[in-house]
Amino acid sequence: MDAERLRALQAPIKQRYREQPDSARITLHAEGRIGEGVSCSVDTARAMVQAGLHPGTGGDGLSVCSGDMLLQALVACAGVTLAAVATALGIELRDARVHAEGDVDFRGTLGVDKQAPVGVEAIRLRFDLDTDADDEQIASLLRLTERYCVVWQTLAGTPKLSSSTRRL
């Protein structure tokens, strides 16, 4: 896809959002179902994924770890955003790889140490690029990718969280 085609594709969508701002507010959905053992099956719209305990918390390694899924969502969103921004800026990427690492202290999750945090403490995202773009173009590409990546911005901010229960 080139910049002109991307702009043509997005132009009517952007116009609708300018004219009808409420139409841009979309609620994303995810659903899972508790499975055998300590697992939860999540429908990804492409395949059912069974998430379970990480081996560091007693899992058998046969199910995906939700922490890994978090990083995979970041990689996917950042990769798509990087490609879109590069296209819009006219930067040719012959190849690009996106890597994410996240540090977790499982003492918190397992309740071993109440002072240990629960959750991912640090995330590092790296882009390996094969491009002729100069350093200034690459800096703009990274800045705009961070700016427009939904998952990056969600993790960088503090979304309002809530939970509830309902009887089946």
C-alpha positions in Angstrom: 0.0 0.0 0.0 1.3 3.5 -0.8 0.6 6.8 1.0 -2.0 7.9 -1.6 -4.0 4.7 -1.3 -3.9 4.8 2.5 -5.1 8.4 2.5 -7.9 7.6 0.1 -8.9 4.7 2.2 -9.0 6.7 5.4 -10.3 10.0 4.1 -14.0 9.2 4.2 -13.6 7.6 7.7 -11.8 10.8 9.0 -14.4 13.0 7.4 -17.2 11.1 9.1 -15.4 11.3 12.4 -15.0 15.1 12.0 -18.7 15.5 11.1 -20.0 12.9 13.6 -17.4 12.8 16.5 -19.5 10.2 18.4 -19.2 7.7 15.5 -15.5 7.5 16.3 -16.1 6.1 19.8 -16.1 2.4 19.5 -16.2 -0.2 22.3 -13.8 -3.1 21.7 -14.8 -6.5 23.1 -13.0 -9.6 24.3 -14.5 -12.7 25.9 -13.2 -15.8 27.6 -14.4 -18.8 29.3 -12.9 -20.6 32.2 -11.6 -24.0 31.1 -10.1 -27.2 32.6 -7.5 -26.8 35.3 -6.4 -23.2 35.7 -7.1 -21.9 32.2 -9.3 -19.5 30.3 -10.1 -19.8 26.6 -10.2 -16.5 24.7 -11.8 -16.1 21.3 -9.5 -14.0 19.2 -11.9 -13.9 16.2 -9.4 -16.0 14.3 -8.9 -18.9 16.7 -9.6 -19.9 20.2 -6.5 -19.3 22.5 -6.2 -21.1 25.8 -4.4 -19.0 28.4 -3.1 -20.5 31.5 -0.5 -20.1 34.3 3.0 -19.1 33.3 5.5 -21.8 34.2 7.0 -19.3 36.7 3.7 -19.6 38.6 3.1 -23.3 38.2 1.8 -23.6 34.7 2.8 -26.5 32.4 3.8 -24.2 29.5 1.2 -25.7 27.2 -1.1 -22.6 27.5 -0.3 -19.1 26.5 0.5 -16.6 29.3 -1.7 -13.5 29.4 1.4 -11.4 30.1 2.9 -12.7 26.8 -0.4 -11.9 25.2 -0.2 -8.3 26.5 3.2 -7.9 24.9 2.0 -9.6 21.7 -0.9 -7.1 21.5 1.7 -4.3 21.9 3.9 -5.7 19.2 0.9 -6.2 16.8 -0.4 -2.7 17.4 3.0 -1.1 17.2 3.9 -3.0 14.0 0.6 -2.0 12.3 1.0 1.6 13.4 4.7 1.6 12.3 3.7 0.4 8.8 0.9 2.9 8.5 3.1 5.8 9.6 5.9 4.8 7.3 3.4 4.6 4.5 2.0 8.0 5.3 5.5 9.5 5.5 6.7 7.8 2.3 9.4 5.9 4.2 10.2 2.6 2.6 10.7 -0.3 5.0 12.2 -3.3 3.3 11.8 -5.2 6.5 10.9 -4.3 10.1 10.7 -6.4 13.2 9.1 -5.4 16.5 10.3 -6.9 19.8 8.8 -6.4 23.3 10.1 -7.5 26.6 8.4 -7.1 30.0 9.7 -7.7 33.5 7.5 -9.4 36.1 8.2 -10.4 39.7 6.1 -13.4 40.3 6.5 -13.1 44.1 3.8 -10.4 43.9 1.4 -12.5 41.8 1.8 -15.6 44.0 1.5 -13.6 47.3 5.0 -14.6 48.4 6.0 -11.0 49.2 3.3 -8.5 49.8 5.8 -5.7 48.9 6.5 -7.1 45.5 4.5 -5.6 42.7 1.8 -7.5 40.8 2.0 -6.9 37.1 4.5 -5.9 34.5 7.0 -3.5 36.0 8.9 -2.4 32.8 8.3 -2.9 29.1 10.9 -2.4 26.4 9.8 -2.1 22.8 12.4 -2.3 20.0 12.1 -1.8 16.3 14.7 -3.4 14.0 14.4 -1.6 10.6 15.8 -2.2 7.2 15.4 1.2 5.5 17.3 3.9 3.8 15.6 6.6 6.0 17.9 9.0 7.7 18.1 9.4 11.5 15.7 12.3 11.5 13.1 10.3 9.5 13.5 7.3 11.8 13.1 9.5 14.9 9.8 10.9 13.4 8.7 7.4 12.6 9.2 6.3 16.1 7.6 9.4 17.7 4.5 9.1 15.5 4.3 5.3 16.0 4.3 5.8 19.8 1.8 8.7 19.4 -0.7 6.7 17.4 -0.3 3.2 18.7 -3.5 2.4 20.8 -1.9 -0.2 23.0 1.2 1.9 23.6 -0.9 4.9 24.6 -3.1 2.7 26.8 -0.1 1.3 28.6 1.5 4.7 28.9 -1.6 6.3 30.4 -3.9 5.1 33.1 -7.2 3.9 31.7 -10.2 3.9 34.0 -10.7 0.3 35.1 -13.8 -1.3 36.6 -14.9 -4.8 37.1 -18.3 -6.4 38.0 -19.9 -9.8 38.3 -23.1 -11.2 37.0 -24.7 -14.6 37.7 -25.0 -17.0 34.7 
